[in-house]
Amino acid sequence: MFYDATGNKWRIELTKKVFRFFQIRISFFLVSNVYSESQCRIVGGGCAKIEDYPYQLSVRILNQHLCGGALIAAGYGLSAAHCFRIINILYSVRAGSDLKEDGGTITNISKVYVHPEHNKHICDIAIMVFQNPLTSTIQPVKLPENNNILAPGIRGTVSGFGDTYFGQVIGTNILKAAQVSVIDFEWCKNQYQKLRIPIFLTEMVFCAGSDNMKNITDACQGDSGGPLVIDNVLYVSNVYSQSQCRIVGGEFVKIEDFPYQLSVRVRNRHLCGGALIAARYGLSAAHCFIEIALYSVRAGSDLKETGGTMTNISTIYIHPKRTSPYDHDYDIAILVFEYPLTFSLKIQPVKLPRNNDYPKPGINGTVSGFGDTYHSQEQGSKLLKAAQVSVTDFESCENQYQMCQSLTEMVFCAGSDNMDNSADSCHGNSGGPFVIDNVLYGIVSQGKKCDMPEYPGVYTNVAELRDFIWLNTGV
């Protein structure tokens, strides 16, 4: 749909012309990342000067880099539709700089036109209308002719500020560019089928990547929406990779889909995640509460620092068998709110499992939160994110952790079951929910290194502690 379908006639006509071209052949570039095992660089590229890529845009949300983009006219740019999942929020672009966080010109995006047939990877294109036209020192890229189909083997350049290796997610602060080759469509489609990656490929896309196993080049998360250019002609306005943004491994989500999500706060700063189980009660991790301070929660918002409803926490119940703040057994805290929360579409309790109803290995669940997006980040995410993770076999998880800590059946493990597509929870997500079919089975407890598939996340087993919850809440 159109986020904003108003505007002058000449703007509407330009929109139709751009959509008409991309509807005929290409709506986005699907990165062929099947070569990458543990690394993903704009992947394999080198640092670049903005003078060589004057059309490059950094598309930003709340002044934080979100996606790439390409300038096509002084007042217009192209990016990927999936970059604009959140409506009624301020997007902007930085142009004319090879530094992601400095220099160049910043202008707000006043309108975003999303292709009316956009659905996941189909017609994944967005036209951005800038609040103020960009100056002539920043140059647009040309658009191809209709039906200009690219043959396999043709080389182009992909550029952006995205990840420089698999699992980085914060991206690079300096513009990078890499050479990639167009790949045979049928071969590409077969590769994704073999890997059981749930992407339905049509001829609305094409694939490109490295044609040299020893010199892997590719595009990564944060390069979404960025340009793939051949002879100064834009053939791509979207980059998709199987290493999409993660909580680790996930994507930005709306609070309406996770209405039980809480931001547990200390001195009004985000500390941990939490899960709403009743109007006056929430659950989190005991290790989040190691100091005497004023704690509160924010509910009903997918923005970490604004929106929703705030209430102070009046009482915290820690399990009486918990003996150490660093112990992972009995890592559960019951939060009693000063004022009950009012239920709405954005605030709803999650269900609790029955006693001894443990999640079985191989079952997929969803972990959500505002925490770090990779294991060395400290700031966390400003927006709510969620990721799919799989419950792992307890004994194999125990073996992974045996050198640094012992595990008991008070916990279970979950993480990525694919070495090429890490998914996990990180610091700042502690206390957050692990949910299967709207039932809270786990609370984020700990993990050695989030986003490392060999070290899955460790979760408090809620079903093991149902008596404690019932005794103190009646839930």
N, C-alpha and C positions, 0 to 999 in steps of 0.2 A: 504494500500500500504506500501512498504518499504520506510522509509525515506532514507536509505542508504543500498543498496543491494550489495555493494561491500564487499570484504574480502576474506580471505583465505578459502580453501575448507573445512578445519576442522571446521571453524566458521560457515559456511553455513550449514554443516551437523548438528551441534549442534542446530542451529536455527530450522531446519526442525524437529528434534526430539522433541524439546520442543513444537512447534506448533502442532505437530501430536498428542501429548498427550492431550493438551487442546482442540483441535478441536473435539476429540472423546467424551469428557464428560464435562469438566468444563473450561470455559474461564475466569470467574470471580465470585466473591462472592457477591451476592445481599443482602445487609443488610435488614433484616425484622424489620423495624422501626415502625411497625404499633401499637406497644404498647405505644410509646412515645406521650405524649400530649404536654408538654411544656419543657421537658428536654430531652437531648440526650447526654449521656456520652460515650468516651471510658473512654463511658457512663456506669457507674456502676462499673468500674474497679478500680484498685489501681495502685500506682506508682510501677514501675518495674526496675530491674537492667539489664543492657545490657548483663551481664554475663549469665543471664537466657534466653536472646533472642539475641544471638550473630549474628543472621542473619538479624536483623532489620536494614533497611536503611531509611534515610531521603532523599527523592528525592527533588532536589532544582532547582529553576529557578532564575537567577540573585542573587544567594546566599540567596534566601528566600525559606523557606520550602513550598513545593507544595503538595507532596503526600508521602505516605509510599512506601516501597519496600522490597523485600526479596533477600538476597544474595544466589545464587545457585552454584557459583564457584568463584574462585579468581578474574576472569575478567568479571563476568556476574551477572546480577541481573534481577529480574522480577518486573514489576509494571503494572499499568493499561494503556491501550492505550489512554484513554480519558485524561490522564494527559499531553499528549504531543501534544496538539492541535496547538501550535505555533511552526512553523518551523524556522530554521535559527536563533536560540537563544541558549545561553549557558546553558545547564543543567549540574548538578553535583550531587553527592551523598555524604552524610556524613555517615560513618560507625564506629562502635565500641564505640559509646557514648550513654548514656541514657539522655543526654542533647541535646535538639534540636539545640541550637545555639552555642555550645562549645564542645571542646574535640574530641576525635576520629581521624579519618582520612577522608580527603576530596579528592575526585578525580573527574575530569571532565568525562562526558559521551561523548565518541567519536562517537558512533553510536546508533541509536534506531531502532530496527526492530519491526514494527507494523504488527499484523496479517493481511494478505492480504484480509481477509473477514470481517475485523472490520467494524461495522456499529452501531453506538450508543452503545447499551448494548450487542451487539453480538460480540463474539470473542474479548472481551475487554482486550487484553493482549499485553504487550510490553516487548521485551528483550532489556536490556541495556548492551552495551559493554563499559567497563571502559577504560579510557586512560592509567591508570596504575593499574596493578593487586593489590588487597588488600592482606595484610599480613596474615600469618597463625593464628595470634591471634584473627582474626575475622572469625567466623565459618559459613560456608554455611548451609542451611537447605536441607533436603532430598526432592526428588520429588516422588510422588506416582506412582504406577504401572498403566498401562492402564486399563481402565474399573473398577477401584476401586471406586465403587459407595458408597456414604455415606448414611447410613440409618437414618431416622428421630430419634432424641433423642440422637444421639452421640454428645459428648461435645468436644469443641475445644477452643483454645485461640486466640483471635485477639489482636494485639498490634499496637501501633503507637503514633504519636505526635499530633493527630487531636483534634477536639473540645471535650470539657468535658461537654458541655451542649448546648442545642438548641439555636442558635443565637450567639454563641461565636465567631466562625470563626477564631480568631487568634490562636486557638489551645492551647495545653499545652506545656510548655517548657521542661517538664520531661516525659520520656517514661512511658506510661501506658499500662496496659493489662487487659483484661476482659475475663471471661468464657462465651461462648455462646453455644447454642444447635442447631443442625441441625433441621429444621422445615419441615414438610410435604409439598412437592412442590405444590400440588393442592390447599391446604389450603392457602399457601402463595400467589399463583396466584389470588385466589378469593379475598383475602384481598386488593390487589392492584386494582383490578377491582372495588370493592365496593367504594374505596376512589377516583376512577376516576383518578388515577395517570397514565399518558401516558407512561407506560413501558410494552413492549411486552416480556413476559418471555418465554424462551425456556429451554430445558434440557441442554443447554450450561451453565446454572447457577444453583446454589442452594441457598436456603435461610437459614439464621441462625439468632438467636436473643435470647432474654430472654424468659425463660419458667416460669417466676415468676413475676406476676404483681406487687409484692411488692419490687422487687429487679431488676429493669430494667437494663439490660446490652446491649450494642450495640456499633456500630462504627459510627463515624461522619465524616463530611467534614474535610479534611486534613489527614484522614486515608485512603483515596482512594489509591489503589495500594498496600496497606499493607497486611501482611500475616495473614491467619487463619491456625493455625498449630495444628495437632493432633499427639501426640507421635513423635515429631520432624519431621513430614512429612508435607510439604506444600500442602494444598488443595485449597488455595485461593491466587491469586495474584492481587485481586482488591476488593475494598470495595466501594459499591455504597449505598448512603442513600438518602431518599427523602428530606433531609435538605441539599442539595448540596450548594456549595459555592455561596455567594451572594454579590451583590452590596449593598443591602442585598437581598439574595434569587436568585441570578443569576449565571452567569458563565463567564469565560474569553472568549472574542470575538475578532474577527479580525476587523481592521479598514475598510477593504473593505466592510464589512456588515453594518458599521455605518460611512460612509464617511463624514457625516455632523458634526461629533463629534469634539468639540474644547476643548482644555485645556486653560482656561483663567489664565494668570499668572501675578504676581506682583513681581517686582525685580527678574524675571526669576524663581520664585517658583510657583508651582501649587496652585491656589486659588479657582477656581470654574470651573464648566463645562460651555459649551456654544454650540450653534447650528449655523452652517453656513447656511445663507439664500440667499446669493449672493456672487460674487467674492470679493466684498469689504465690506460686511456686515455680522454681526453675532448678535445673540440674547443671552442675559444672564439675570441674576437676578440683579435688582438694588441694593439689599442689599450687593452685593459683592464689591461695589465701594464706600466705606465710607471714604476713605482717598485719598489725592492727591499724586499720585505716578506714576511711569512709568509702564503701563500695556501692555501686549502683549498676543498673542495667539500662540499655537502650533496646527497645523492641519496636517492630513494625517498620523498619527502615533498611534498605539495601545500601545506604550510605553510612559509613562508619562514624562520621563526625557530625551528622545533621539528620533531622527528620525523625519521624516516629514518636515514641513516648518514652520518657525517662522516669524511673522511680528508684529511690534508694533501697538498698538491701538492709532490712532491720535485724535479721538473724541468719546465721550460717551454721548448719549442722554438718559436722565432720564425723565420719564413721568412727565409733569408739575403738575399733581394733586397729586403726591407723596409728602407727607408732613413730613414724618419721616423715618429715615433709618431703623427703627424697625417695620414699618407698613407693613403688607403683601398685602395690596391693591396696585395696580399699580406697583407690584414688577417686573419690566421689564427694561432692558437696551439695547439700540441699540449700537452696537460696529462698528465703522468705522475704517477700517484698513489703515495703512500708505501705503501699497502696496497691490494691488489685488492678491488674491490667484489664482494659475493656476489649473484648474480642471484636475482630473485624476481619476483612479480607486479608489484612496484612499481619494480624496478630491472632494466632490459633495455637492451641496446645498440640503436642505430638503424643501419640499413644505409647504406652509402655508394654514390654513383653511380659508373658507369663513367667512364673518361676521355672528355672531350668530350661527355658526356651532359647537355646544357644544357636547362634548363626553357624551354619555348616560351611566347611571349606568349599570355595568355588562360587558361593553366592555373592552377587554384586550388591553393593550398597552405595549410598551417597554421603560424602562428608562435605560440610560447608563451613564457611567462616570468613573472617576479615584478616587472617594472619598472614605470615610470610608466604611468598610465592616461590621461594627456593631456600636452601638450607643456610645460606650466609646472609640473607636479608634481615634487616632489623625493623624497618619502617612498617612493613605489612602492606596490605591492600586497602585502598580507600573504599573499594566497592565490594559487595558480597560476591563470593565466588563459591563454586561447588565442583566436586570431582567424583567420578565413579571409581570405586576401589573394590577389590575382590578379597573376601576372607581367605586367608592362607592357612595351610596346614600348621597346626600348633607346634608339632615336633620340629618341623623344618625351620619355623621362626625361632624357636627356642635355641636351635643349633646356631643360628646366625648371631644371636645375642649372647651366647654362653660365655664369651671372653670378657664381657663387661657387666652383665647383670643376669640374674636368674628370673625366669618367668613362671607364674603359676596360673591355674585355671581361673583366677580372678580377672584375667585379661584375655583378650584374643588379638590376633594380628590381622591386618588388612593392608593391601597396597596394590601396586601394579602387578599384573601377571604377564606383562610384556616388557622385556628389557629395553625395547626401543620407545616405549611410551609410558614413562614414569608417571604415576599418580599417587599422591600421598597428602598428608597434612603436616603443617609446619608450626613453628613457634608462633604464638598469637592465636592459633586455632585450638590450643589446649582448652579442654572443657567443652569443646564444640560437639555437635551431634553427628553420629553415624546412624543413618536411617535406612531401613528396608521397608518398602510399602507403608510408609508413614508410621512405622514403629521404631522407637528409639532403642537400638540394640547396643550401642556403644557410645562412650564418651572419650574424646581424644585425650590420651594420657601422655604418651611419650614415643620417641623413636630415636634411633642413633643419628641418622642423617636423613631428613626428609628428602624426597625426590630421588633417593638411591634405591632401585628395585631390590637390591640384595638385603636391604634393611627396611622391611615393611613397618608401617606405623603400628603402635601398640595402643589398644583401646580398653578402657574399663568395661567389663562385662556386666551390663545393667541387669540382665536376668539373674545373675548371681547375687544381686544386692536388692532384690525386690522387697524383701522383708523390712530392710532398713528404710526404704522409701515409704512403704505403706505405714509403718509405725509413726513416722514424723509428718506425714502429709495426708494420709487417708486416701492417697491416689494409687 
